[in-house]
């Protein structure tokens, strides 16, 4: 497996977290609620491959309870942060 220097360090977690609101805006969540959520069914399973610090899954949990949400990432720092949410 190829590793990327500093890939799992705390600075990357901070950068990913800091840019989250730029990627997942109120417009995104409006679209999600109006166009995506109705198509998912009552108890969907959502898998986020490359979940990073888990912020997207955290927010999806607010809209999709009682969905099963699974986050996968190859960075232990990212997964540690996701588990703490």
C-alpha positions as CSV (number, residue, x, y, z in Angstrom):
1,X,0.0,0.0,0.0
2,X,1.3,3.5,-0.8
3,X,1.2,5.9,2.0
4,X,1.0,9.7,1.8
5,X,3.2,11.6,4.3
6,X,1.2,13.3,7.0
7,X,-2.0,11.9,5.5
8,X,-3.5,10.9,8.9
9,X,-2.2,13.8,11.0
10,X,-4.2,16.2,13.0
11,X,-3.6,19.1,10.5
12,X,-5.5,17.2,7.8
13,X,-8.4,16.5,10.2
14,X,-8.5,20.3,11.0
15,X,-8.4,21.2,7.3
16,X,-11.2,18.8,6.4
17,X,-13.3,20.0,9.3
18,X,-12.7,23.7,8.5
19,X,-13.8,23.3,4.9
20,X,-16.9,21.3,5.6
21,X,-19.4,24.2,5.7
22,X,-18.1,25.3,2.3
23,X,-19.0,22.0,0.8
24,X,-22.2,21.2,2.6
25,X,-24.2,24.5,2.4
26,X,-27.8,25.2,3.3
27,X,-28.5,24.8,-0.5
28,X,-27.0,21.3,-0.4
29,X,-29.2,20.3,2.6
30,X,-32.2,21.8,0.9
31,X,-31.6,19.7,-2.2
32,X,-30.9,16.6,0.0
33,X,-34.1,17.0,1.9
34,X,-36.3,17.7,-1.2
35,X,-34.8,15.4,-3.8
36,X,-32.7,12.7,-2.1
37,X,-34.2,11.9,1.2
38,X,-37.7,11.0,-0.2
39,X,-36.1,8.3,-2.4
40,X,-34.1,6.6,0.4
41,X,-37.0,4.8,2.1
42,X,-37.7,4.5,5.8
43,X,-34.5,2.8,7.0
44,X,-31.7,3.3,4.5
45,X,-28.1,2.2,4.9
46,X,-25.7,4.9,3.9
47,X,-22.0,4.1,3.4
48,X,-19.5,7.0,3.2
49,X,-16.2,5.7,1.7
50,X,-13.5,8.2,2.6
51,X,-15.7,9.7,5.4
52,X,-12.9,11.8,6.8
53,X,-13.8,13.3,10.2
54,X,-17.4,12.0,9.8
55,X,-19.2,15.4,9.7
56,X,-21.4,14.4,6.7
57,X,-22.6,11.2,8.4
58,X,-23.1,13.2,11.7
59,X,-25.4,15.6,9.8
60,X,-27.1,12.9,7.8
61,X,-28.1,11.2,11.2
62,X,-30.1,14.3,11.9
63,X,-32.1,13.9,8.7
64,X,-32.3,10.2,8.4
65,X,-32.9,8.7,11.9
66,X,-33.1,5.7,12.2
67,X,-30.8,5.0,9.2
68,X,-27.8,2.8,9.5
69,X,-24.7,5.0,8.8
70,X,-21.3,3.6,8.1
71,X,-18.1,5.6,7.7
72,X,-14.9,4.1,6.1
73,X,-11.6,5.9,6.0
74,X,-7.9,4.8,5.9
75,X,-6.8,7.4,8.3
76,X,-7.0,6.5,12.0
77,X,-7.0,10.2,12.9
78,X,-10.1,10.8,10.8
79,X,-11.9,7.8,12.3
80,X,-11.0,8.8,15.8
81,X,-12.5,12.2,15.2
82,X,-15.6,10.6,13.6
83,X,-16.1,8.3,16.5
84,X,-16.0,11.3,18.9
85,X,-18.9,13.1,17.3
